[in-house]
Every structure is written in C-alpha cells, then in structure tokens.
Amino acid sequence: MWCACAATGGVLLPVRKPAIPQSPAADGAANPIDCFVLAKLSSAGLHPAPPADRKTLARRLSFVLTGLPPRADDLRRFEDAADPHAYEGFADSLLCSGHFGENWARHWMDVVRYGDTYGYEWDIPARGAWRYRDYLIRAFNADVPYDQFVREQIAGDLLDPPRINSSDGINESKIGTMFLQLGENRHGDSGTFNGVHQEMLNNKIDAFSRAFQATTVACAKCHDHKLDAVSQARLLCPGRRVHERTMGHQHARYAAAQSPDHRPFAGIEIATADRARAMVEVAGDGTSLATVA
C-alpha cells in the first residue's frame, strides 16, 4: 500500500504502522484508533464528549448504515434491552437489512459517476445502467470482499471462474464491468470528431484512478502533475492503449454484424473485454498509473 504526501513533493511513500500513543488520556480507549483521538484531544486541552444515550446512538448508527431512521419498535427494543451486547445486536440487524446495500451503493455510485443518462446536449439514456446499480446493492448486501469487488469492475468478464448469483442466475462479475461504460458519453459516432473520443477516454482514466487508486491524474492531461508523480507522457500511455483497442474493434463489430452467424451484442462484449484488458495491463500489478512507462 502507498500514500501520497504533498509535503515531500508528492512522492509515493510506503504506508507505515505508527506506534499507538501511550498516555493517561488514552487509558479509557475502547480500541487503538481511540488512543490517537484521545491523545490529540489531550494535547489540545480538550476532553471527549460524553457517551451518547441509547436513542441517540441508535439514530446515528441507523443513519450511517442504512441512511434511514430506526424503526420505532426496533428503537424501543434497543433502549429497553438489558443485554450488554445489545449494541452489537442492533448493528448486526442493520447490516443484515436490505437498506444497507442501497445506502452504501449510493455512495459508490457517486465515486464512479453513475447516472441513468449520459448528460451532455441530448442527455441520452444510459440503457441498462440500472443493472449496475442493482449489482452494487447486491454486492454490498452480500459482503463481497473488496478485492473481488474491484476486479469485477475492472475486468469482470475475464475472471475465471466468475462470481455467479445462483439464486437469480446472474453472472455478477460480468455486470461489474459496466463501470467502464459509465461517465462521459456523446451521441453519434464520436470517433469521427477530433478530440471528442479522447475526452471520453480521459474521463474513464480519471474515474479509474480516483476510484481505485485514490489519485487524481486528470491534471496531467494538460501538463505534468505538480504534486504527484504523474507525467503527461505517462498519463497518455493508458489512454492510447484503451483508444487503440476500443477503436480497433469498431470495425470488428461492423464485420460481425454483416455475418449471418453473428450473435447480438457480441461486438460489445469483445470491446468491453478489451477495455478491461487495457486497464489491467496498465495497473494490473496494483501500482500507480504514474509508474507505467
């Protein structure tokens, strides 16, 4: 794992494990994170807020996990519970709620710039985008491991074996690649307009780096990044690779459409797989886009 530090000129540094503060203020800490918070408060001459009552705690927990207030009967049951582990039980009930996936899928949809339409001048519908939305809800509710979640969105159609939803008969991994189809899009054949297709590719690269690498590389579209180790030349490398692969298959899709034995959407599936391969080749080893020559 790596972190970017602006104080050192944006150099990517390895994540370190700091020593847990040992101070009288941290004696009442419930976990190591509290030790850092309490030590910082103490150094500033501040004291932690008093513990919240159960009603307040339940409302906070419910809004954070499900985005909704707690149901009246659940709240009453939690307030009256004598069980010392009532908090854990209440948290588990919210995690098992279908609303948990709906709430946290919404946050991820903001990260990947989800929309039911593509905006721009004609605001054309993003057909089938709801499948990706529902995929996210199911993934969060099923507690899919994050590494699997990432792989599915970058190269889900290449995973062997894929993650199959047996109850609904759905190839979940393949739906995840719709991440690559979201974002900026235009009407008509964008490849015939100078610069338009490149802008769409830039948008995909920017969203990819923000979502999966916690790094904004869009500045390098016009100049070398001033804080992070991302040069303009290196940013254009993944853009060129994705462009070559996607544009090359436009002719393959047309040829397939003229063939009597072609199958519907075959070309789209090929193009999706190629975009995924390009992304994997760019950052398949987990390194930053900045390290790709």
Beta strands, then each sheet from edge to edge (+ up, - down):
strand 1: 2-5
strand 2: 11-14
strand 3: 164-165
strand 4: 170-171
sheet 1: 1+ 2-
sheet 2: 3+ 4-
end
